[in-house]
Amino acid sequence: MENIYKSIFILVLGVDVNNNGVRDEVERWIYKEMPTYHHSKIERVIAMQQAKAYQMTLIDPTNKEDKVVNAIHKSSDCCY
């Protein structure tokens, strides 16, 4: 049964070949398909920070040491 849970966990986390903390299909979408408005480079950097923060919620759902909350707050601060 433990192998099933491990397989599901790996499936949920997704593939991250370059190990930057963002699932590859999300990163591809951000750089190739995400609509941008005025400053595409800045908007994509912000989107990557947010994607990484939300990926952390999957890796550490218990939010040890508030790392997840801090990452989400930092990524949100970039939007303003």
C-alpha positions as a Python dict, from the first residue, in 0.01 Angstrom:
ca = {
    (1, 'M'): (0, 0, 0),
    (2, 'E'): (289, 238, 72),
    (3, 'N'): (405, 216, -291),
    (4, 'I'): (62, 327, -410),
    (5, 'Y'): (76, 640, -192),
    (6, 'K'): (428, 716, -310),
    (7, 'S'): (320, 680, -674),
    (8, 'I'): (22, 910, -620),
    (9, 'F'): (244, 1165, -446),
    (10, 'I'): (491, 1162, -738),
    (11, 'L'): (203, 1194, -986),
    (12, 'V'): (60, 1495, -802),
    (13, 'L'): (397, 1668, -781),
    (14, 'G'): (452, 1623, -1152),
    (15, 'V'): (771, 1628, -1352),
    (16, 'D'): (1028, 1900, -1282),
    (17, 'V'): (1330, 1812, -1496),
    (18, 'N'): (1523, 2134, -1430),
    (19, 'N'): (1446, 2110, -1056),
    (20, 'N'): (1337, 2474, -1022),
    (21, 'G'): (1033, 2392, -808),
    (22, 'V'): (773, 2437, -1084),
    (23, 'R'): (607, 2151, -1273),
    (24, 'D'): (732, 2141, -1631),
    (25, 'E'): (386, 2169, -1789),
    (26, 'V'): (309, 2474, -1574),
    (27, 'E'): (642, 2634, -1667),
    (28, 'R'): (577, 2563, -2035),
    (29, 'W'): (235, 2726, -2012),
    (30, 'I'): (379, 3033, -1838),
    (31, 'Y'): (645, 3088, -2103),
    (32, 'K'): (454, 2984, -2415),
    (33, 'E'): (80, 3037, -2360),
    (34, 'M'): (17, 3269, -2066),
    (35, 'P'): (-132, 3598, -2182),
    (36, 'T'): (73, 3901, -2082),
    (37, 'Y'): (-18, 4265, -2093),
    (38, 'H'): (255, 4528, -2065),
    (39, 'H'): (574, 4376, -1923),
    (40, 'S'): (588, 4012, -2033),
    (41, 'K'): (924, 3932, -1871),
    (42, 'I'): (820, 4073, -1534),
    (43, 'E'): (477, 3910, -1550),
    (44, 'R'): (633, 3573, -1625),
    (45, 'V'): (883, 3604, -1339),
    (46, 'I'): (594, 3680, -1103),
    (47, 'A'): (394, 3385, -1241),
    (48, 'M'): (692, 3153, -1188),
    (49, 'Q'): (731, 3274, -827),
    (50, 'Q'): (363, 3211, -764),
    (51, 'A'): (374, 2868, -929),
    (52, 'K'): (672, 2772, -715),
    (53, 'A'): (494, 2892, -399),
    (54, 'Y'): (180, 2692, -479),
    (55, 'Q'): (389, 2386, -570),
    (56, 'M'): (532, 2410, -219),
    (57, 'T'): (181, 2357, -79),
    (58, 'L'): (179, 2014, -246),
    (59, 'I'): (524, 1926, -117),
    (60, 'D'): (465, 2052, 239),
    (61, 'P'): (90, 2059, 310),
    (62, 'T'): (154, 2091, 685),
    (63, 'N'): (337, 2421, 620),
    (64, 'K'): (626, 2356, 855),
    (65, 'E'): (800, 2674, 968),
    (66, 'D'): (557, 2889, 761),
    (67, 'K'): (776, 2845, 450),
    (68, 'V'): (472, 2801, 228),
    (69, 'V'): (290, 3105, 366),
    (70, 'N'): (604, 3319, 336),
    (71, 'A'): (661, 3210, -24),
    (72, 'I'): (300, 3288, -117),
    (73, 'H'): (319, 3630, 50),
    (74, 'K'): (647, 3713, -127),
    (75, 'S'): (508, 3612, -465),
    (76, 'S'): (194, 3820, -401),
    (77, 'D'): (402, 4122, -305),
    (78, 'C'): (553, 4121, -655),
    (79, 'C'): (211, 4182, -808),
    (80, 'Y'): (175, 4530, -661),
}
